[in-house]
Amino acid sequence: MHSLRTVVPRISLALCLPLVACNDSSGNGSETDPGTTAGSVSNSDPTGVTPTMAGPTTADTPTTSASTLGTDTATGTETSPDPTAATDPTATDPTAATDSTDGSVSDTTATQGTMGTDTGDGVLDINPKDITLEIIDGVIVTQAYTATYNGVDVTPNVAWSYNKPEIGEIQLNAEFMPTGNFGGTGQLKATYQAAEAETNVSVKIIKKIDPGGVEPGWGNPVGPDPSMTIVYPYNETVFPLKVAAPVVQWNNVQNGDQYKLHISEQFYDYTIYFSTNTPARHLIDAAEWIAISESGQGAQSDPINFELQRKSGNNVYESVKQTWRMAQARLPGRVYYWELPGNCGGNANGRVLSIKPSEAQANEFFQPGFCWGCHTVSRDGRTVATVADNGNSPFPAFTIDVSVDPAVQGSIAPQPGRGGTFSAFNHDGTKLLLSNNAWNNANTSVLQILDAMNGQVLNPNVLQAGCGEPAWSPDGTKIAATCGYTNGGWTFDASNADLVVADVNPDGLTVSNQKTIVPKGVEAGRPAYPNFSPGNEWLVFGRPTSGARSTGNGKLYLVGVEGNDLVTLDKASSDNKSFNPTFAPLRAGGYFWVVFMSRRDYGNTLVGANRQQLWMTAINDPPNAGGDPSNPPFYVRGQEDCALSENAYFAPDPCIEEPNKPCESGIDCCSGHCIQMGELKVCGEKGACSEAGNACESDADCCDPGTPCIDGYCEQVFPQ
């Protein structure tokens, strides 16, 4: 969402493997001293070989400006008196596009998309119309504008505004100046008395980086590349805004080969020349990745064209090409995941870490002094519920308050006799649905509801014996679980289970209308670890072949909460080694987002390791009727490649309680409202209606009819 910057004349923006003495995912491991804790988290990318980073400043964590974060500026609007006498009401177009820097401005007046508004008193007209300014290698190009009212020049007396301040701004002298940071299209608006006129102003960024001066000797291609293959990212991957830049990886090349990497879309064109050795990798510059991302106009309508061309010896080969897609919305929140770092040179203690997909750095936010995992997170992102492997069975449950930094133990402390292995919070975080599974009672395990404030058992048996792996819908009206375990042992070793859903009664403690929506059936494996979509209408789940563990084969699935439209997420789980999916807290840019774990190779960085790592996929919204709605996944950077990453759970960041603190959108604020305050967006209270990105209960709450209420927030409809 963007606000207008107006210029006025001077006169007037779960799921985890068993904690069996901190075992690895296969259940094999050694006991560790409960008093020891895991080592510090490395901020290294799992590459083994440092990716090439030729060109301007490159950082692992993208740096962003205020405009990058979606913070726009706005000022008041005034108009000045009409200095003109009555004139002929017929508007004229006395000017054409002005080429201010010889070839850097293109005039597209043949397809004028905007016109003046006839108020009955006269017509206001802007010239030139619908132009594109090209910024080549950082040279800023400006464009002067004129406004006429009934054919008379009133430029000095017009109030101007441009709705994309990250792209450029209109200055007091009616000259448009691009920032040079992002490309794209915005609307230039002129207001004079009661008359208004608009036109599009576009900016295209063209940048070439050649630190080694190799371009002059590049030459023409001799033919297709005989061997080079890109192994990461995948073709047709969909990324959200602000995700950490990918490390491009390719095989079947030689040391010292030279490369031309070309990324282009409608309003951004980026080329870099470099050389690297094998294994061949290139980390796209963080600032360039942000600029490319923010300059996109739609995941489908404006794809990212990726080309990698190789020169080996004296032979220049044709480019190897891919298409990537950039959803035009950020993905709020962070992923909490259970890590087993035993292969990283430290002890084998399990621990829970968090990672923001935009930062590519894991965070060890709490150290209880013993192995812990099998966690979940409240819907507001303020409380983590987990269990302790401290010698008791079932593992004692406890909570962590992550709304403060550093995090502290929450209201529930580890206590023998009050435990389980998996849990789920209700919609407002006041109740916890807990599986009391111990190591020998899968067939008698029950789901209990606990008071999340003190651990008191409010309902000792919610469904029936033999149930586990619970989920609670975001609106609090449904629960899901896997039920029908026939043997003792851990629930995650049970080979028989059905996916069931039940309605939560108005008391919030009991359920009714329980039904099986996905039976175990005759397919390999069984349903495992369901998770609700942010709008409550879908469930994702895995179907592992080794109980619910991630050691065998596994695919991901999507199904409606009534058992309708069951579909395999083949594109996301094409490796057949994918498990434990969970939805992001909000859909973004026209997609649901699902984080899951996979034992697939990560490019040429993790090859044949068979080691669980976190990946993320975009799910088309709405899901394709009868077809696979998933897309090829991308790797979540910042994990320790030597460790196992398990039990990913996506949650929002803890909301901001204090008013007037900077924010990007309503989910950042406990009030649910992030409002414009001068040149900043800050947490505040709802006005007469809810702006785009802010909390709502129905479409009627949203100020703009074009921003429907989706997942509890007025969602801007992003271009596709």
Sequence and secondary structure as in RCSB ss.txt:
>XXXX:A:sequence
MHSLRTVVPRISLALCLPLVACNDSSGNGSETDPGTTAGSVSNSDPTGVTPTMAGPTTADTPTTSASTLGTDTAT
GTETSPDPTAATDPTATDPTAATDSTDGSVSDTTATQGTMGTDTGDGVLDINPKDITLEIIDGVIVTQAYTATYN
GVDVTPNVAWSYNKPEIGEIQLNAEFMPTGNFGGTGQLKATYQAAEAETNVSVKIIKKIDPGGVEPGWGNPVGPD
PSMTIVYPYNETVFPLKVAAPVVQWNNVQNGDQYKLHISEQFYDYTIYFSTNTPARHLIDAAEWIAISESGQGAQ
SDPINFELQRKSGNNVYESVKQTWRMAQARLPGRVYYWELPGNCGGNANGRVLSIKPSEAQANEFFQPGFCWGCH
TVSRDGRTVATVADNGNSPFPAFTIDVSVDPAVQGSIAPQPGRGGTFSAFNHDGTKLLLSNNAWNNANTSVLQIL
DAMNGQVLNPNVLQAGCGEPAWSPDGTKIAATCGYTNGGWTFDASNADLVVADVNPDGLTVSNQKTIVPKGVEAG
RPAYPNFSPGNEWLVFGRPTSGARSTGNGKLYLVGVEGNDLVTLDKASSDNKSFNPTFAPLRAGGYFWVVFMSRR
DYGNTLVGANRQQLWMTAINDPPNAGGDPSNPPFYVRGQEDCALSENAYFAPDPCIEEPNKPCESGIDCCSGHCI
QMGELKVCGEKGACSEAGNACESDADCCDPGTPCIDGYCEQVFPQ
>XXXX:A:secstr
    EEE  TT        SSS  TTS      TT          TTSS  B  SS   SS    TTTTT     
             S          TTSSSEEE GGG    B B SS BEEEES SEEEEEETTB   EE EEEET
TEE GGG EEEES TTTEEE TTSEEEE SS  EEEEEEEEETTEEEEEEEEEEEEEEE TT  GGG     SS 
SS EEEES TT EEEET    EEEEES  TT EEEEEEEETTEEEEEEEE  SSEEEE  HHHHHHHHHH   TT
TS EEEEEEEEETTEE   EEEEEEEEEEE  SEEEEEEE GGGTS    EEEEE TTT  EE     SSEEEEE
EE TTS EEEEEEESS SS BEEEEE SSSS EE S    TTSB S EEE TTSSEEEEE   TT TTT  EEEE
ETTT  EEES SS SSEEEEEE TTSSEEEEEE   SSS GGG S  EEEEEEE TTSS EEEEEEEE   SSSS
  EEEEE TTSSEEEEEEESSTT SSS EEEEEEETTS S EE TTTTTTSBEEEEEE SS BTTEEEEEEEE S
 BTTTB S    EEEEEEEESS  TTS  B   EE TT  TTSEEEEEEEE    B STT B SSGGGBTTS EE
EETTEEEE    SSB TTSB SSGGGBSSTTS EETTEE      
